[in-house]
Amino acid sequence: MSNPFRHIPAVDRLLADPRVVSASKDLPELEVTAIVRQFLDNLRRDIAIEGTTILEKDIVPRLLEELENKGRGRFQAVINATGVLLHTNLGRAPLPDHAIERICSLGRGYLNLELNLDSGERGSRYRPVSRLFNLLISSEQGSPHINTNLDTIVVNNNAGAVLVTLKALTKGREVLVSRGQLVEIGGGFRIPEVMAASGCLLKEVGTTNRTRLRDYADAITPDTAAILLVHPSNYAMLGFTESVPREKLSQLAKERGLLLIEDIGSGAFRPFDQPLVSSALKYSDLVTYSGDKLFGGPQAGIISGRSDLVDMIKTDPLLRALRIDKLSLIALEAVLELHLNKDYERLPLAALASLDPEHLKSRAKHWLSQLGPGLRGEVIPSQSTMGGGSLPGETIPSWALALSSPQLSSEELAKWLRRSRPSIMGRILQDRVLLDPRTVLPFQDSEISQLLQKGVSACS
């Protein structure tokens, strides 16, 4: 009886194969060895279970496919042609060149992250960006000077901002939230779970679709510490609905000695007009928001509001566990500079959102003219969205190249685009793959053209 394992080559032999060497050139040597060993172990297991024999000529192609799959699992550039500007799976807001240059300049060496250069003593990592945020908010509120009653602290994301705020200010006490605002945010995290982790006591008021001022007033007890307003972020409620404006909630909170805390999620500054941080802070004691959404910066959770409350948050031990890293702070400072200078055209998110639809139509038509064998296309009107839990229900007029292929289904065509180098992400609509140029950075147009020119004949 022949040995079914006799065709399996040794690890060293596979590692020396020129095809394997070429396919693994971007992977660390130790990782490649581990992949080859695991591949051979799996091969032996399959032979033992199924009792089949594999030919030696088939082994290397299968290994090359495994190496390719592992390579795709690493971080790499993706062209976002989905039409979703803040695509959570694709890293949300692209960083401006100004931020990238600052990271390269300061990140390659040491910097005064927590050092006061005047005194030579330990300083605060938050102070530089806090001052700029305070200046930006004060400016948008119409003040030429920084509001001395305002302060800002930054953590690693907005869920963390809500968590540390509630823990520092409301732990062990009730926080009122409308049932219509008990939302689930990205990754399955829900507001009730974040609140429970903070140690506060959630008290629901109103109904899912209608909450009135008296619902809040009737729910207040001596154990109530705050009212929490939560921006719906990733959904819009239509029809028979009612909610309470922050102005009225602010008045109620002041009358009853409560805090009004607002999680506005995306946290808009100009040039976007909602939900504006500066408007929310006219009424709310504290506002939490994200750095990597409408602000157009790195991932961060920002807490702005009354300086005495921010001081209390600064002393909470949880703040250290949630603190933001140096590279994100460097990028955040650079993005703040662009906002303060009103250099909106240098913020990729703002620039993409404001592109003229006729210009997008022209770009889509150019892609259409580049189609290679096995590809068909049509330029059609489309709608882009902000995404990332920002501006739910709102769309931005656009144009898209609708791709199809007689050889591939829409799912197969989308997979071919994803597995290309660079990877291209489109969206499937009515059995065609749409490529929306609104979310494609201008320098990426040539890469899309080059890929489309190749066509899909080799994939049939």
TAFENMO-V544588 format. One line per field, one symbol per residue. ss: DSSP state (A for helix, B for strand, O for the rest). psi: psi as a letter, one per 20 degrees, with the letter a starting at -180 (. if undefined). burial: # if it has 16 or more other ideal C-beta (glycine too) atoms within 10 Angstrom, else .. A space follows every 10 residues. Layout:
# TAFENMO-V544588
ss=???
psi=???
burial=???
This chain:
# TAFENMO-V544588
ss=OOOOOOOOOO AAAAAAOAAA AAAOOOOOAA AAAAAAAAAA AAAAAAAAAA OOOOOAAAAA AAAAAAAAAA AAOOOOOBBB OOOBOOOAAA OOOOOOAAAA AAAAAAAOOO OOOOBOOOOO OBOOOOAAAA AAAAAAAAAA OOOOOOOOOB BBBBBOOAAA AAAAAAAAAA OOOBBBBBAA AOOBOAAAOB AAAAAAAAOO BBBBBOOOOB OOAAAAAAAO OOOBBBBBBB OOOOOOOOOO OBOOOAAAAA AAAAAAOOBB BBBBBOOBOO OOOOOBAAAA OOOOOBBBBB OOOOOOOOOO BBBBBBAAAA AAAAOOOAAA AOBOOAAAAA AAAAAAAAAA OOOAAAOAAA AAAOOOAAAA AAAAAAAAAO OOOOOBBBBB BBBBBBBOOB BBBBBBBBBB BBBBOOOOOA AAAAAAAAOO OOBBBOBBBO OBBBBBAAAO OAAAAAAAAA AAAAOOAAAO
psi=pqoijhiorq ghgghiphhg gghjhjqqgh ggghggghgh ghghggghgi jrppqhiigg hhghhghggh hhirprppoo khjogmogij jcppqqhggg hhghghiibq rlglpohghj rpapihgghg ghghgggggh jjpiqpoijq rqqpahrhhh ggghghghij pjrqpppphi jmrpaqjjpq ghhgghhiir opoqqargip prhhggghip riiphrpppp phfjrpprcn qprpqhghhg gggghjkrqo ppojehmqrq iqjqopghgh ihhqhqpqrq hjdhhkbrpq ppoqbphhhh hhhhiphhhh hjqqrhhhgg hggghhgggh ikmhiioggh gghjpphhhh ggghhgghij paqjpqrppq qrprqgakkp lpiqrppaqq ooqrpihqrh ghghggghjr oqqpoaqppl kqopooihjp qhiighhggh ghhhakhii.
burial=......###. ...##.#..# ..##..#... .##.##..## ..#...#... ...#....#. ..##.##..# #......### ########.# .#####.##. .##..#.... .......... ..#.##.### .######### .....#...# ########## ########## ..######.# #.#.#..... #..##..#.# ######.... ###.##..## ...####### ####..#... ..##.#..## .##....### #########. ##..###### #.######## ########## ######..## ..#..#.##. .###...### #########. ...#.##### ###.#.#..# #.##..##.# #..##.#.#. .#.####### ##...#.### #####.##.# ..##.##..# ..#####... .######### ...##.##.. ##..##....
